Amino acid sequence: MRALINPWVILAIILALGGATTAGYLRGRHDENVEMLADAQKQRTMQDVIEAGIAKGVSQIKVQNTTIKQNLETITRENTVYRDCKLDPVARGLLDAALEGRAASAVDHGIVPATDPAD
């Protein structure tokens, strides 16, 4: 019992406890850093996979330009109702065909609009 009262023994116990605490703290930081690096690597891998998928999807997009200008200009010039921003069935068909990406049917030029004395 007398040996435990010795100041050198008490100092050795305090230093041993301090060293164990410091070693445990440093080991915990090391383990946390390893875990963070593994998570960062997983995130980079997933990001690369996502970017490759997006690039593949974007490369498969096909741009299609459709012009309905000539047919619609003829209808607009011949029919004054378009000043009120209203579409008749023929113009609506041309517009829908352009939006859907299909060929527009031929415009029937046999219909002559009624005369309007106000114009």
Secondary structure as a PSIPRED ss2 file (coil, helix, strand):
# PSIPRED VFORMAT (PSIPRED V4.0)

   1 M C   1.000  0.000  0.000
   2 R C   1.000  0.000  0.000
   3 A C   1.000  0.000  0.000
   4 L C   1.000  0.000  0.000
   5 I C   1.000  0.000  0.000
   6 N C   1.000  0.000  0.000
   7 P H   0.000  1.000  0.000
   8 W H   0.000  1.000  0.000
   9 V H   0.000  1.000  0.000
  10 I H   0.000  1.000  0.000
  11 L H   0.000  1.000  0.000
  12 A H   0.000  1.000  0.000
  13 I H   0.000  1.000  0.000
  14 I H   0.000  1.000  0.000
  15 L H   0.000  1.000  0.000
  16 A H   0.000  1.000  0.000
  17 L H   0.000  1.000  0.000
  18 G H   0.000  1.000  0.000
  19 G H   0.000  1.000  0.000
  20 A H   0.000  1.000  0.000
  21 T H   0.000  1.000  0.000
  22 T H   0.000  1.000  0.000
  23 A H   0.000  1.000  0.000
  24 G H   0.000  1.000  0.000
  25 Y H   0.000  1.000  0.000
  26 L H   0.000  1.000  0.000
  27 R H   0.000  1.000  0.000
  28 G H   0.000  1.000  0.000
  29 R H   0.000  1.000  0.000
  30 H H   0.000  1.000  0.000
  31 D H   0.000  1.000  0.000
  32 E H   0.000  1.000  0.000
  33 N H   0.000  1.000  0.000
  34 V H   0.000  1.000  0.000
  35 E H   0.000  1.000  0.000
  36 M H   0.000  1.000  0.000
  37 L H   0.000  1.000  0.000
  38 A H   0.000  1.000  0.000
  39 D H   0.000  1.000  0.000
  40 A H   0.000  1.000  0.000
  41 Q H   0.000  1.000  0.000
  42 K H   0.000  1.000  0.000
  43 Q H   0.000  1.000  0.000
  44 R H   0.000  1.000  0.000
  45 T H   0.000  1.000  0.000
  46 M H   0.000  1.000  0.000
  47 Q H   0.000  1.000  0.000
  48 D H   0.000  1.000  0.000
  49 V H   0.000  1.000  0.000
  50 I H   0.000  1.000  0.000
  51 E H   0.000  1.000  0.000
  52 A H   0.000  1.000  0.000
  53 G H   0.000  1.000  0.000
  54 I H   0.000  1.000  0.000
  55 A H   0.000  1.000  0.000
  56 K H   0.000  1.000  0.000
  57 G H   0.000  1.000  0.000
  58 V H   0.000  1.000  0.000
  59 S H   0.000  1.000  0.000
  60 Q C   1.000  0.000  0.000
  61 I C   1.000  0.000  0.000
  62 K C   1.000  0.000  0.000
  63 V C   1.000  0.000  0.000
  64 Q C   1.000  0.000  0.000
  65 N C   1.000  0.000  0.000
  66 T C   1.000  0.000  0.000
  67 T C   1.000  0.000  0.000
  68 I C   1.000  0.000  0.000
  69 K H   0.000  1.000  0.000
  70 Q H   0.000  1.000  0.000
  71 N H   0.000  1.000  0.000
  72 L H   0.000  1.000  0.000
  73 E H   0.000  1.000  0.000
  74 T H   0.000  1.000  0.000
  75 I H   0.000  1.000  0.000
  76 T H   0.000  1.000  0.000
  77 R H   0.000  1.000  0.000
  78 E H   0.000  1.000  0.000
  79 N C   1.000  0.000  0.000
  80 T H   0.000  1.000  0.000
  81 V H   0.000  1.000  0.000
  82 Y H   0.000  1.000  0.000
  83 R H   0.000  1.000  0.000
  84 D H   0.000  1.000  0.000
  85 C C   1.000  0.000  0.000
  86 K C   1.000  0.000  0.000
  87 L C   1.000  0.000  0.000
  88 D C   1.000  0.000  0.000
  89 P H   0.000  1.000  0.000
  90 V H   0.000  1.000  0.000
  91 A H   0.000  1.000  0.000
  92 R H   0.000  1.000  0.000
  93 G H   0.000  1.000  0.000
  94 L H   0.000  1.000  0.000
  95 L H   0.000  1.000  0.000
  96 D H   0.000  1.000  0.000
  97 A H   0.000  1.000  0.000
  98 A H   0.000  1.000  0.000
  99 L H   0.000  1.000  0.000
 100 E H   0.000  1.000  0.000
 101 G C   1.000  0.000  0.000
 102 R C   1.000  0.000  0.000
 103 A C   1.000  0.000  0.000
 104 A C   1.000  0.000  0.000
 105 S C   1.000  0.000  0.000
 106 A C   1.000  0.000  0.000
 107 V C   1.000  0.000  0.000
 108 D C   1.000  0.000  0.000
 109 H C   1.000  0.000  0.000
 110 G C   1.000  0.000  0.000
 111 I C   1.000  0.000  0.000
 112 V C   1.000  0.000  0.000
 113 P C   1.000  0.000  0.000
 114 A C   1.000  0.000  0.000
 115 T C   1.000  0.000  0.000
 116 D C   1.000  0.000  0.000
 117 P C   1.000  0.000  0.000
 118 A C   1.000  0.000  0.000
 119 D C   1.000  0.000  0.000
